[in-house]
């Protein structure tokens, strides 16, 4: 590792196979926590290359617990994290809005590393027990339209570096990898990223996958559609910058989306959203993200129609109903 670090400190890049081997060695316990932290720090000081990202991804996918949910053709809705905004669990709430609208979701998530509450935190708060049991996952997605895949139990590499990531408390290349290594490998994905270079990198990666996707970034730095500013969306066929007003929403401010300083507070906001008791800003943010996920699945539908579907799911109580069923099946 010492020689690898020296090369990286001199601004050299890793090849795809090298990157794959390094991640495999991490899992094998061949590096100290200090060495892993140093490696992570390198990629805070310079951008990760497409080859490096592909190599790290190859290693994670090789080591994953394979989980075939293809019969449901689900979508994953996920942000990279690392935007420093500490929002409430927008993408997780959007998953249940999409589920309430009648679509299948296979969400890949983890505990918060750079925020108070990640998807796994809010799930666990509600008594959800994580599993790799394919029969339980299939029953969950069949009956509640939602399956949740807790990253550390599906991939030993993510568990191996969890402590270092939490100690550092800053975004890192594992934030970038998480959305690319959903063990179910869904053909549909809405992915939020925290900067424009990543938007380009992910869109390039997805262009060659044959999947249906949308990569989104709010221009003021959110890794989701925050409605606090205009946001860019890249799909396999187009790219467009939308303003909140253009799609029928009022503009939010950053304080509207704050998730609080404890998991309890973040979970309380999550509950209020699904129960239809949240603020207009919180509801609109979740509806917007759910709508663009629906449009990934149904590109023939207009954005207005997708927003209407998402809003109806939330306001009718269907999203909350799917969440209650999901908790019942997974507790």
LODRENTI-394306 format. One record per residue (C-alpha): chain; x, y, z; residue in three letters. Coordinates in steps of 0.2 Angstrom, whole numbers, plus 2048, in hexadecimal, padded with zeros to 3 digits. Example, Ala and Ser with C-alpha at 12.3 -4.5 7.8 and 13.67 -1.06 7.14 Angstrom:
2
<A <83E 7EA 827> ALA>
<A <844 7FB 824> SER>
***
This chain:
331
<A <800 800 800> UNK>
<A <80F 80C 804> UNK>
<A <814 80C 7F1> UNK>
<A <802 80E 7EB> UNK>
<A <800 81D 7F7> UNK>
<A <810 825 7F1> UNK>
<A <80A 824 7DF> UNK>
<A <7F9 82B 7E3> UNK>
<A <802 839 7ED> UNK>
<A <80B 83D 7DD> UNK>
<A <7FA 83F 7D4> UNK>
<A <7FC 82F 7CA> UNK>
<A <7EC 824 7C6> UNK>
<A <7E8 812 7C9> UNK>
<A <7E3 806 7BB> UNK>
<A <7D3 7FD 7BC> UNK>
<A <7DB 7ED 7C2> UNK>
<A <7E6 7F5 7CF> UNK>
<A <7D7 7FE 7D6> UNK>
<A <7CD 7ED 7D7> UNK>
<A <7DC 7E5 7E0> UNK>
<A <7DE 7F3 7ED> UNK>
<A <7CC 7F1 7F2> UNK>
<A <7CD 7DE 7F3> UNK>
<A <7DC 7E0 7FE> UNK>
<A <7D3 7EC 809> UNK>
<A <7C6 7DF 80D> UNK>
<A <7D3 7D2 810> UNK>
<A <7DA 7DD 81E> UNK>
<A <7EB 7E0 815> UNK>
<A <7EA 7F3 819> UNK>
<A <7EA 7FC 829> UNK>
<A <7DC 809 82D> UNK>
<A <7E9 817 82B> UNK>
<A <7ED 811 81A> UNK>
<A <7DB 810 815> UNK>
<A <7D8 821 81C> UNK>
<A <7E7 828 812> UNK>
<A <7E0 81F 802> UNK>
<A <7CF 827 805> UNK>
<A <7D7 838 807> UNK>
<A <7E0 837 7F7> UNK>
<A <7CF 837 7EE> UNK>
<A <7C9 846 7F8> UNK>
<A <7D8 850 7F1> UNK>
<A <7D5 84B 7DF> UNK>
<A <7C7 844 7D4> UNK>
<A <7C6 831 7D2> UNK>
<A <7C8 82B 7C0> UNK>
<A <7BC 821 7B7> UNK>
<A <7C8 812 7B6> UNK>
<A <7CB 813 7C9> UNK>
<A <7B8 814 7CD> UNK>
<A <7B5 805 7C1> UNK>
<A <7C2 7FB 7CA> UNK>
<A <7BC 7FE 7DB> UNK>
<A <7AA 7FA 7D5> UNK>
<A <7B0 7EA 7CD> UNK>
<A <7B7 7E4 7DE> UNK>
<A <7A7 7E8 7E7> UNK>
<A <79C 7E0 7DB> UNK>
<A <7A7 7D0 7DB> UNK>
<A <7A6 7CF 7EE> UNK>
<A <793 7D3 7EF> UNK>
<A <785 7C7 7F5> UNK>
<A <77D 7C5 7E4> UNK>
<A <76A 7C9 7E6> UNK>
<A <75F 7C7 7D7> UNK>
<A <74F 7D1 7D7> UNK>
<A <74E 7D3 7C5> UNK>
<A <73D 7CC 7C3> UNK>
<A <737 7DC 7CC> UNK>
<A <741 7E8 7C1> UNK>
<A <743 7F4 7CF> UNK>
<A <74B 805 7D0> UNK>
<A <758 80B 7DD> UNK>
<A <756 81D 7E3> UNK>
<A <766 823 7EC> UNK>
<A <772 831 7EF> UNK>
<A <785 830 7F0> UNK>
<A <784 83A 801> UNK>
<A <793 845 804> UNK>
<A <78A 855 800> UNK>
<A <78C 85C 812> UNK>
<A <77A 862 812> UNK>
<A <774 855 820> UNK>
<A <762 854 818> UNK>
<A <755 849 81E> UNK>
<A <753 838 816> UNK>
<A <74C 83E 805> UNK>
<A <751 830 7FA> UNK>
<A <74A 823 806> UNK>
<A <73A 82C 808> UNK>
<A <739 82D 7F5> UNK>
<A <73B 81B 7F4> UNK>
<A <72B 818 7FD> UNK>
<A <722 825 7F3> UNK>
<A <727 81C 7E3> UNK>
<A <722 80B 7EB> UNK>
<A <711 813 7F0> UNK>
<A <70F 818 7DE> UNK>
<A <710 806 7D9> UNK>
<A <722 804 7D4> UNK>
<A <72F 7F7 7DB> UNK>
<A <73E 7FE 7E4> UNK>
<A <74E 7F5 7E9> UNK>
<A <758 802 7F4> UNK>
<A <76A 800 7F8> UNK>
<A <76F 80A 807> UNK>
<A <77A 80C 816> UNK>
<A <77D 815 827> UNK>
<A <781 827 825> UNK>
<A <793 82A 824> UNK>
<A <793 83D 820> UNK>
<A <782 841 827> UNK>
<A <778 83D 836> UNK>
<A <76C 831 82F> UNK>
<A <76E 825 820> UNK>
<A <761 81A 819> UNK>
<A <766 80C 824> UNK>
<A <765 817 833> UNK>
<A <753 81C 830> UNK>
<A <74E 80A 82B> UNK>
<A <756 803 83B> UNK>
<A <74E 810 846> UNK>
<A <73D 809 840> UNK>
<A <742 7F7 845> UNK>
<A <747 7F1 834> UNK>
<A <752 7E2 834> UNK>
<A <75F 7E1 826> UNK>
<A <760 7D1 81C> UNK>
<A <768 7C8 80D> UNK>
<A <75B 7BB 80D> UNK>
<A <755 7BB 7FB> UNK>
<A <743 7B4 7FF> UNK>
<A <740 7C2 80C> UNK>
<A <746 7CF 800> UNK>
<A <73B 7C8 7F2> UNK>
<A <72C 7C8 7FE> UNK>
<A <72F 7D9 804> UNK>
<A <730 7E1 7F2> UNK>
<A <721 7D6 7ED> UNK>
<A <716 7DC 7FB> UNK>
<A <71C 7ED 7FF> UNK>
<A <724 7F2 7EE> UNK>
<A <735 7F5 7F8> UNK>
<A <744 7EB 7FC> UNK>
<A <752 7F2 806> UNK>
<A <764 7EC 804> UNK>
<A <770 7F2 812> UNK>
<A <781 7F4 80A> UNK>
<A <78C 7ED 817> UNK>
<A <784 7DC 818> UNK>
<A <784 7DA 805> UNK>
<A <796 7E0 803> UNK>
<A <7A4 7DC 80F> UNK>
<A <7AF 7EA 808> UNK>
<A <7A2 7F7 80E> UNK>
<A <7A2 7F0 81F> UNK>
<A <7B5 7EF 820> UNK>
<A <7B7 802 81D> UNK>
<A <7A7 808 827> UNK>
<A <7B1 80C 836> UNK>
<A <7BE 817 82C> UNK>
<A <7B1 820 823> UNK>
<A <7A7 824 832> UNK>
<A <7B7 82A 83B> UNK>
<A <7BC 835 82C> UNK>
<A <7AA 83C 82B> UNK>
<A <7AD 843 819> UNK>
<A <7A7 83D 808> UNK>
<A <7B3 831 7FF> UNK>
<A <7B3 825 7F1> UNK>
<A <7A8 819 7FA> UNK>
<A <79A 826 7F8> UNK>
<A <79D 825 7E6> UNK>
<A <79D 812 7E5> UNK>
<A <78D 80E 7F0> UNK>
<A <781 813 7E2> UNK>
<A <78A 808 7D5> UNK>
<A <78B 7F8 7DF> UNK>
<A <779 7F4 7E4> UNK>
<A <77A 7E1 7E5> UNK>
<A <769 7DF 7DC> UNK>
<A <770 7E9 7CD> UNK>
<A <760 7F1 7C9> UNK>
<A <75D 7F7 7B7> UNK>
<A <756 807 7BD> UNK>
<A <75E 815 7C8> UNK>
<A <75B 826 7CD> UNK>
<A <76C 82C 7D4> UNK>
<A <770 83D 7DD> UNK>
<A <782 843 7DD> UNK>
<A <78A 851 7E6> UNK>
<A <794 85A 7D8> UNK>
<A <794 85C 7C5> UNK>
<A <7A4 852 7C2> UNK>
<A <79C 843 7CA> UNK>
<A <78C 846 7C0> UNK>
<A <796 844 7B0> UNK>
<A <7A0 835 7B6> UNK>
<A <790 82C 7BB> UNK>
<A <787 830 7AC> UNK>
<A <795 82A 7A1> UNK>
<A <796 81A 7AB> UNK>
<A <783 817 7AA> UNK>
<A <783 81B 797> UNK>
<A <78C 80A 794> UNK>
<A <781 800 79F> UNK>
<A <771 7FF 795> UNK>
<A <767 804 7A5> UNK>
<A <75A 811 7A7> UNK>
<A <761 81F 7B2> UNK>
<A <760 831 7B7> UNK>
<A <76F 839 7C0> UNK>
<A <76A 849 7C9> UNK>
<A <773 857 7D2> UNK>
<A <76D 867 7D9> UNK>
<A <778 875 7D4> UNK>
<A <77A 87C 7E6> UNK>
<A <782 86B 7EB> UNK>
<A <775 85F 7F0> UNK>
<A <776 84D 7EB> UNK>
<A <763 84D 7E8> UNK>
<A <755 858 7E1> UNK>
<A <754 864 7EF> UNK>
<A <74A 871 7E6> UNK>
<A <756 87E 7EF> UNK>
<A <75D 882 7DE> UNK>
<A <75D 87C 7CC> UNK>
<A <762 86A 7C9> UNK>
<A <76A 861 7BB> UNK>
<A <763 850 7B5> UNK>
<A <76C 845 7A9> UNK>
<A <764 835 7A1> UNK>
<A <769 829 794> UNK>
<A <761 834 787> UNK>
<A <762 846 78D> UNK>
<A <768 853 79A> UNK>
<A <75F 862 7A0> UNK>
<A <75F 86F 7AE> UNK>
<A <74F 871 7B7> UNK>
<A <74A 87F 7C3> UNK>
<A <73E 87B 7D1> UNK>
<A <731 887 7C9> UNK>
<A <732 87F 7B8> UNK>
<A <72B 86F 7BF> UNK>
<A <71E 877 7CA> UNK>
<A <726 879 7DB> UNK>
<A <72B 887 7E6> UNK>
<A <73D 889 7EA> UNK>
<A <743 882 7FB> UNK>
<A <751 889 806> UNK>
<A <75E 87E 80E> UNK>
<A <756 87F 820> UNK>
<A <747 877 819> UNK>
<A <750 866 816> UNK>
<A <75B 865 825> UNK>
<A <75A 854 82D> UNK>
<A <75E 859 83F> UNK>
<A <76D 854 84A> UNK>
<A <767 843 84F> UNK>
<A <760 833 847> UNK>
<A <750 835 851> UNK>
<A <74D 846 849> UNK>
<A <751 840 838> UNK>
<A <745 832 83A> UNK>
<A <737 83D 841> UNK>
<A <738 848 831> UNK>
<A <738 838 826> UNK>
<A <728 832 82F> UNK>
<A <720 843 82D> UNK>
<A <723 843 81B> UNK>
<A <71B 832 818> UNK>
<A <70D 836 824> UNK>
<A <709 846 81A> UNK>
<A <70D 851 828> UNK>
<A <71D 858 823> UNK>
<A <720 86A 81C> UNK>
<A <71C 86E 80A> UNK>
<A <72F 870 806> UNK>
<A <733 85E 80D> UNK>
<A <724 856 804> UNK>
<A <729 85F 7F4> UNK>
<A <73B 85A 7F5> UNK>
<A <736 847 7F7> UNK>
<A <728 849 7E9> UNK>
<A <735 850 7DD> UNK>
<A <742 842 7E0> UNK>
<A <734 835 7DF> UNK>
<A <72D 83C 7CF> UNK>
<A <73E 83C 7C6> UNK>
<A <740 82A 7CB> UNK>
<A <72F 825 7C4> UNK>
<A <735 82E 7B4> UNK>
<A <744 822 7B3> UNK>
<A <738 814 7B3> UNK>
<A <72B 81C 7A8> UNK>
<A <735 828 79C> UNK>
<A <726 82A 791> UNK>
<A <71D 833 79F> UNK>
<A <71E 846 7A1> UNK>
<A <726 84D 7B1> UNK>
<A <716 855 7B5> UNK>
<A <70D 844 7B5> UNK>
<A <71B 83C 7BF> UNK>
<A <71A 84A 7CC> UNK>
<A <707 847 7CD> UNK>
<A <70A 834 7D0> UNK>
<A <716 837 7DE> UNK>
<A <70B 844 7E6> UNK>
<A <6FC 839 7E6> UNK>
<A <706 82B 7ED> UNK>
<A <70C 836 7FC> UNK>
<A <6FB 83F 7FF> UNK>
<A <6F0 830 7FD> UNK>
<A <6FA 827 80B> UNK>
<A <700 819 7FF> UNK>
<A <712 81D 802> UNK>
<A <70F 81B 815> UNK>
<A <705 80B 812> UNK>
<A <714 804 809> UNK>
<A <720 809 816> UNK>
<A <716 801 824> UNK>
<A <715 7F1 81A> UNK>
<A <727 7F2 817> UNK>
<A <72B 7F4 829> UNK>
<A <71F 7E5 82E> UNK>
<A <728 7DA 821> UNK>
<A <739 7DE 827> UNK>
<A <738 7E0 83A> UNK>
***
